[in-house]
Amino acid sequence: MQSEEFMERENATVDVIVVGAGLSGLVAARRLSQAGVTSLRVLEARDRVGGRTKVHQLGNGRFAEEGGQLVGPEYTRLIALGEELGVPTWPHNERGKAVFERRGRVLKFDGSMPWIADPLGSADFAQSLVRLGRLCKRAPRADALATPEAAKLDALTFESWVRRSTKTATARTLWAIIGALTLGSRPGDLSLLFVVRHLNLIGGVETLLASLSGGAERSFAGGSAELSHRMAADLGDRVALGSPILAIRQYDDGVEVDTPAGTHRARRVVLAMSPPDRAGIQIDPQLPLPQRTIGERMSMAHAYKVHVTYPEPFWRRQGLSGASMSDAGPLMLTWDDTPPEERQGALVGFARADGGISADLPDPMPGDPEQRREAVLAGLARAFGDQALRPDEYHEMNWTEERWTSGCIPIWSPGLLTACGPGYAAPAGRLHFAGSEASPAWPGSMEGAVVAGERAAADIAALIDAEGADRQASGKQPGGAQPRQPRENAARSHRRAQEVRAARSDN
Ligand SMILES: Cc1cc2nc3c(=O)[nH]c(=O)nc-3n(C[C@H](O)[C@H](O)[C@H](O)COP(=O)(O)OP(=O)(O)OC[C@H]3O[C@@H](n4cnc5c(N)ncnc54)[C@H](O)[C@@H]3O)c2cc1C
């Protein structure tokens, strides 16, 4: 690949470089290509695509999804992408009772709440949910940041609200598990403003309640990483693996992007990764404060995802669905991961990998691998019976050990949203931001990754169209952008992006 032709092609300025071949970056590149912007390159640090979606081969032709997997019915852009790529989804088992382990008691119940087994705790939780719904309605649905109460809500932790709004340990444990698994972290780490904003953007507490019932969740056949593999195959040699970006320099008419192997040039760049991930890239000139602050202050949740396979889904014979929640753990939550046509059973669950202490959540996983395995199997045995102690295979993925990924899902801590303001994902000159965390709706999920990738692509395609129209009007040819001086006027390009957005929203 060191031929002159290759080097010539690599040195040529392309219209767009996308940094990161996770779901979001590949969606951005695909949509750009579909919009006619075919002069593009995707540069990925790892030797694989998919980012936080990844498949690990187990024995017997089975595999474990180590990262993003569950597809809710509200994930409309993700579902549409799957259909476009010909990747079907399969439904997770809904039948049977769920298990709730709380303070040493194991409760088995139908539906999403242990109403009969723990009526007091369930009612308390349901009431607090209604109260949260009312709080959400007081803020503008489109963006809670615009509420006059924004600063006050952002100064509070979700935990402080949970403590005020619940009376029972059951309700607190439920909120702790929801916080850790669907909102990003323990309630004590989360801003109340973020929770209100998030719930409003996803459709209110009703959507949260629907997602708690769990049964509507689906998975992609072959794993969600299959979407990225197919998009990368379509993009062909425009995707370069093993190309970590170390530095980016913006100029008046283009951008230079450094990898250890050399410098690439483009007219525009999409950064398609989480803000903490991009914080490792040296960007010159500095990003505006909102985009910089989010990179410096956002942290990511650390978790293990654990897969255990068995000769059969034995829990179903006991009338259990495979769904469980526990405050003893180490798995906080499990679900049945057995595809409909499979005979071999599989359970999958999440455990904490962070070091924090929480009264309502299990302790983080033990450090010793053998102890971890024993603890996980013992927890599964408490929920589903002793057969859980005799798995075919046990597989765990610890995302804290991954290079190029800071963590699983974002933690919106108190003060972060108001410190960044609404512009934290706005283009900065010729730099555009994708990556799930840049999405207004479902940030941190695969849906958010698709929404953010599509938005960045639409912004850039419109800008390129507008630039083409400007050039035609002035009779100028597209210059062979060979930028030299770091530009001082990121503002000019930024203004143009704003004009294009404003024109689009007027139409
Ligand atoms: C354990 C786990 C479970 C999850 N469960 C779910 C779930 O059930 N449902 C759901 O919807 N979501 C889930 N998620 C979240 C979901 O997987 C992510 O939100 C989504 O995949 C993010 O996609 P992305 O493209 O925005 O970012 P990423 O997938 O993080 O992609 C960023 C890419 O950028 C690359 N990169 C980083 N730095 C550089 C650099 N300097 N140069 C070049 N490339 C770089 C990375 O290697 C990566 O490929 C889960 C995530 C994890 C980890």
The ligand as a Gaussian input file, in Angstrom:
#p B3LYP/6-31G(d) Opt

LIG

0 1
 C      -21.502000      -2.409000      27.730000
 C      -22.356000      -1.473000      26.924000
 C      -23.709000      -1.726000      26.808000
 C      -24.523000      -0.870000      26.070000
 N      -25.847000      -1.198000      25.916000
 C      -26.595000      -0.479000      25.072000
 C      -27.882000      -0.940000      24.709000
 O      -28.319000      -2.021000      25.130000
 N      -28.634000      -0.171000      23.855000
 C      -28.139000       1.010000      23.349000
 O      -28.850000       1.662000      22.581000
 N      -26.898000       1.451000      23.648000
 C      -26.105000       0.724000      24.470000
 N      -24.822000       1.105000      24.725000
 C      -24.344000       2.390000      24.177000
 C      -24.046000       2.296000      22.672000
 O      -23.266000       1.162000      22.409000
 C      -23.277000       3.545000      22.258000
 O      -23.999000       4.709000      22.614000
 C      -23.034000       3.648000      20.752000
 O      -22.558000       2.439000      20.221000
 C      -22.032000       4.779000      20.524000
 O      -21.676000       4.863000      19.158000
 P      -20.754000       6.066000      18.691000
 O      -20.422000       5.803000      17.286000
 O      -21.370000       7.338000      19.072000
 O      -19.422000       5.972000      19.582000
 P      -18.359000       4.809000      19.668000
 O      -18.986000       3.500000      19.435000
 O      -17.633000       5.003000      20.947000
 O      -17.387000       5.101000      18.428000
 C      -16.314000       6.014000      18.506000
 C      -15.207000       5.470000      17.613000
 O      -14.143000       6.428000      17.605000
 C      -12.914000       5.725000      17.677000
 N      -11.911000       6.644000      18.209000
 C      -11.775000       7.082000      19.473000
 N      -10.719000       7.933000      19.551000
 C      -10.197000       8.011000      18.308000
 C       -9.100000       8.739000      17.743000
 N       -8.338000       9.563000      18.470000
 N       -8.837000       8.569000      16.411000
 C       -9.616000       7.766000      15.637000
 N      -10.651000       7.063000      16.124000
 C      -10.949000       7.194000      17.443000
 C      -13.205000       4.559000      18.604000
 O      -12.274000       3.516000      18.434000
 C      -14.607000       4.173000      18.140000
 O      -14.571000       3.206000      17.124000
 C      -23.972000       0.275000      25.454000
 C      -22.604000       0.521000      25.541000
 C      -21.801000      -0.348000      26.252000
 C      -20.310000      -0.108000      26.290000

